Amino acid sequence: MKKKFVNLANTRPGEYKSIIAKIAKTGKCPFCPENFKYHKKPILKRLGDWFITEGSWPYKNANPHLIILGLKHRENLLELKKSDFEAIFQLVSFGIKKYSIKGGALAVRFGNTNYTGASVAHLHFHLISPEINKKTKRARVVEFPIG
């Protein structure tokens, strides 16, 4: 059975969906270094086998939406070591400081994308801070699907 690196059923409509459809035809993982050509934003910082970047297709009401990616193709948290989590934590800290994030979420989906709702199987972390509604002074909802 051929390995699926992307799940078109879990994509949002618009440009992102068309990009994932194009990637699906290649049969390659878009987050592995040799295929990392669809991403539009620069890498902000590297640390060991990990790096942080802004999301090319951020979730609605997210500001910022940062992505932390590993250079190695892994799909499950159980594949990570203590050193991976240390690097991820340092990159999260970098992102919080660089963007002056006052509150937000760190989210990761792992494993089979039919369960997770992820569009890309390659393990990656989302650092998301919501926009603030200027009238109500409350955070706008950022919908991060799981499942």
LOPARO-891441 format. One line per 4 residues: number of its first residue (from 1); their letters; for each residue x, y, z of N, C-alpha, C. Coordinates in steps of 0.1 Angstrom, whole numbers, plus 5000, padded with zeros to 4 digits. Layout:
# residues N
NUM) A) X,Y,Z,X,Y,Z,X,Y,Z | ...
***
This chain:
# residues 147
1) MKKK) 5008,4988,5000,5000,5000,5000,5009,5013,5000 | 5006,5022,4992,5013,5034,4990,5011,5043,5002 | 5022,5049,5007,5021,5058,5019,5015,5071,5015 | 5006,5076,5023,4999,5089,5021,5006,5099,5030
5) FVNL) 5012,5110,5024,5018,5120,5032,5008,5132,5034 | 4998,5133,5026,4988,5144,5028,4974,5138,5027 | 4965,5145,5034,4951,5141,5034,4942,5152,5029 | 4938,5151,5016,4931,5161,5010,4917,5164,5016
9) ANTR) 4912,5153,5023,4899,5155,5029,4899,5164,5041 | 4911,5167,5046,4913,5175,5058,4917,5189,5055 | 4917,5193,5043,4922,5207,5039,4910,5217,5039 | 4914,5229,5041,4905,5241,5040,4903,5245,5026
13) PGEY) 4892,5250,5022,4890,5254,5008,4899,5265,5004 | 4900,5267,4991,4908,5278,4985,4922,5273,4980 | 4931,5283,4981,4945,5280,4976,4951,5269,4983 | 4950,5268,4996,4956,5257,5003,4952,5243,4998
17) KSII) 4939,5241,4996,4934,5229,4991,4940,5225,4977 | 4941,5235,4969,4947,5232,4955,4962,5229,4956 | 4969,5235,4966,4983,5232,4968,4984,5217,4973 | 4976,5214,4983,4977,5200,4989,4973,5190,4978
21) AKIA) 4964,5193,4969,4960,5184,4958,4972,5182,4949 | 4979,5193,4946,4991,5192,4938,5002,5183,4944 | 5004,5185,4957,5013,5177,4965,5010,5163,4965 | 4997,5160,4967,4992,5146,4968,4996,5138,4955
25) KTGK) 4996,5145,4944,4999,5138,4931,5014,5134,4930 | 5023,5141,4938,5037,5138,4938,5040,5126,4946 | 5031,5123,4956,5034,5111,4965,5045,5114,4975 | 5049,5126,4977,5060,5130,4986,5055,5138,4997
29) CPFC) 5063,5138,5008,5059,5146,5020,5064,5161,5017 | 5055,5170,5018,5058,5184,5016,5067,5191,5027 | 5067,5184,5038,5075,5190,5050,5089,5184,5051 | 5092,5174,5043,5106,5168,5044,5114,5178,5036
33) PENF) 5127,5180,5040,5136,5191,5034,5137,5190,5019 | 5138,5178,5013,5140,5178,4999,5127,5182,4991 | 5116,5183,4998,5103,5187,4991,5097,5200,4996 | 5105,5207,5005,5099,5218,5012,5100,5231,5003
37) KYHK) 5092,5230,4992,5092,5241,4982,5078,5248,4981 | 5068,5243,4988,5055,5249,4987,5053,5260,4997 | 5061,5260,5007,5060,5269,5018,5064,5283,5014 | 5057,5293,5017,5060,5307,5012,5068,5316,5022
41) KPIL) 5069,5312,5034,5075,5321,5044,5089,5316,5047 | 5098,5326,5052,5112,5322,5055,5112,5315,5069 | 5123,5307,5070,5126,5301,5083,5131,5311,5092 | 5125,5312,5104,5129,5323,5113,5141,5319,5122
45) KRLG) 5141,5306,5126,5152,5301,5134,5153,5286,5133 | 5165,5281,5133,5168,5267,5133,5175,5263,5147 | 5171,5251,5151,5177,5246,5163,5178,5230,5162 | 5190,5225,5161,5192,5211,5159,5184,5206,5146
49) DWFI) 5176,5196,5148,5168,5191,5137,5154,5198,5135 | 5152,5210,5141,5139,5216,5141,5141,5231,5137 | 5130,5236,5132,5129,5250,5128,5115,5256,5130 | 5115,5269,5130,5102,5276,5132,5100,5286,5120
53) TEGS) 5088,5287,5116,5084,5296,5105,5070,5301,5107 | 5066,5311,5100,5052,5315,5100,5045,5306,5091 | 5032,5303,5094,5024,5295,5085,5021,5302,5072 | 5022,5295,5061,5019,5301,5048,5004,5303,5046
57) WPYK) 4996,5295,5052,4981,5296,5052,4976,5295,5066 | 4977,5307,5073,4973,5307,5087,4958,5305,5089 | 4954,5300,5100,4940,5298,5104,4934,5312,5106 | 4921,5313,5102,4914,5325,5104,4914,5330,5118
61) NANP) 4917,5342,5120,4917,5349,5134,4930,5346,5141 | 4940,5340,5135,4953,5337,5142,4962,5348,5138 | 4969,5353,5149,4980,5363,5146,4989,5363,5158 | 5000,5356,5157,5005,5349,5146,5001,5334,5146
65) HLII) 5004,5327,5135,5003,5313,5134,5016,5308,5129 | 5024,5302,5139,5037,5298,5136,5037,5282,5136 | 5046,5277,5128,5048,5262,5126,5062,5258,5130 | 5063,5248,5138,5076,5242,5142,5077,5228,5136
69) LGLK) 5087,5227,5128,5089,5214,5120,5102,5208,5122 | 5102,5195,5122,5114,5187,5123,5119,5183,5109 | 5132,5182,5107,5138,5179,5095,5136,5164,5091 | 5135,5156,5101,5133,5141,5099,5118,5139,5098
73) HREN) 5114,5129,5089,5100,5126,5087,5096,5117,5099 | 5087,5122,5107,5082,5114,5118,5067,5118,5119 | 5059,5108,5123,5044,5111,5124,5038,5109,5137 | 5046,5104,5147,5041,5101,5160,5050,5107,5171
77) LLEL) 5043,5112,5181,5051,5118,5193,5060,5108,5199 | 5057,5095,5199,5065,5085,5205,5079,5083,5198 | 5080,5089,5186,5093,5089,5179,5102,5100,5184 | 5097,5109,5192,5106,5120,5197,5114,5117,5209
81) KKSD) 5125,5123,5211,5134,5121,5222,5133,5134,5231 | 5139,5133,5242,5140,5145,5251,5146,5157,5244 | 5157,5154,5236,5164,5165,5229,5154,5172,5219 | 5145,5164,5213,5135,5170,5204,5126,5180,5211
85) FEAI) 5121,5175,5223,5112,5184,5231,5119,5196,5236 | 5132,5195,5239,5140,5207,5244,5141,5217,5232 | 5144,5212,5220,5145,5221,5209,5132,5228,5206 | 5121,5220,5206,5108,5225,5203,5104,5236,5214
89) FQLV) 5107,5233,5226,5104,5243,5237,5112,5256,5235 | 5125,5255,5231,5133,5267,5228,5127,5275,5216 | 5123,5268,5206,5117,5275,5194,5103,5281,5198 | 5095,5274,5206,5083,5280,5211,5086,5293,5219
93) SFGI) 5096,5292,5228,5100,5304,5235,5105,5316,5226 | 5112,5312,5216,5117,5322,5206,5104,5329,5200 | 5095,5321,5195,5083,5326,5189,5075,5335,5198 | 5073,5331,5210,5066,5339,5220,5072,5353,5222
97) KKYS) 5085,5352,5223,5093,5365,5225,5093,5374,5213 | 5096,5368,5201,5097,5375,5189,5083,5382,5185 | 5072,5375,5187,5059,5381,5184,5052,5387,5196 | 5058,5388,5207,5052,5393,5219,5039,5387,5222
101) IKGG) 5038,5374,5221,5026,5366,5223,5022,5367,5238 | 5010,5372,5240,5004,5373,5254,4996,5361,5258 | 4992,5353,5249,4984,5341,5252,4982,5334,5239 | 4980,5321,5240,4977,5314,5228,4977,5299,5231
105) ALAV) 4980,5291,5221,4980,5276,5222,4992,5270,5214 | 4997,5259,5220,5006,5251,5212,4999,5238,5210 | 4997,5234,5197,4990,5223,5193,4998,5214,5184 | 4995,5201,5185,5002,5191,5177,4992,5180,5175
109) RFGN) 4991,5175,5162,4983,5163,5159,4993,5152,5155 | 4991,5140,5159,5000,5130,5156,4993,5117,5152 | 5000,5109,5143,4994,5097,5139,4986,5098,5127 | 4977,5088,5125,4969,5087,5113,4960,5099,5111
113) TNYT) 4962,5105,5099,4954,5118,5096,4939,5116,5095 | 4935,5104,5093,4920,5101,5094,4915,5103,5108 | 4923,5102,5118,4919,5104,5132,4922,5119,5136 | 4933,5124,5131,4937,5137,5136,4931,5150,5130
117) GASV) 4927,5148,5118,4922,5160,5110,4933,5168,5104 | 4946,5164,5105,4957,5171,5099,4957,5168,5083 | 4962,5178,5076,4963,5177,5062,4977,5171,5058 | 4987,5173,5066,5000,5168,5064,5004,5158,5075
121) AHLH) 5008,5146,5072,5012,5136,5082,5024,5139,5090 | 5034,5146,5084,5047,5149,5090,5044,5157,5103 | 5049,5152,5114,5047,5158,5127,5052,5173,5127 | 5043,5181,5131,5046,5196,5132,5037,5202,5143
125) FHLI) 5042,5212,5149,5036,5219,5160,5031,5233,5155 | 5019,5237,5160,5013,5250,5157,5014,5258,5170 | 5020,5270,5169,5020,5280,5179,5010,5291,5174 | 4999,5292,5181,4988,5301,5176,4984,5311,5187
129) SPEI) 4983,5323,5183,4978,5333,5192,4966,5340,5185 | 4955,5341,5191,4943,5347,5185,4944,5362,5183 | 4937,5367,5173,4935,5382,5172,4926,5386,5183 | 4927,5398,5187,4918,5404,5197,4907,5413,5190
133) NKKT) 4895,5411,5193,4884,5419,5188,4886,5433,5195 | 4888,5443,5187,4890,5456,5193,4878,5462,5201 | 4866,5458,5197,4854,5463,5204,4852,5456,5217 | 4853,5443,5217,4850,5435,5229,4863,5433,5238
137) KRAR) 4875,5435,5232,4887,5432,5239,4889,5417,5242 | 4882,5409,5235,4883,5394,5237,4889,5388,5225 | 4894,5376,5227,4900,5369,5216,4890,5364,5206 | 4893,5365,5193,4885,5359,5183,4888,5344,5182
141) VVEF) 4878,5336,5180,4879,5321,5180,4888,5317,5168 | 4898,5309,5170,4906,5302,5160,4902,5288,5160 | 4896,5283,5149,4892,5269,5148,4903,5260,5143 | 4907,5251,5152,4918,5242,5150,4912,5228,5150
145) PIG) 4909,5222,5138,4902,5209,5138,4911,5197,5143 | 4904,5189,5151,4910,5176,5155,4899,5166,5152 | 4903,5156,5143,4893,5146,5139,4887,5149,5126
***
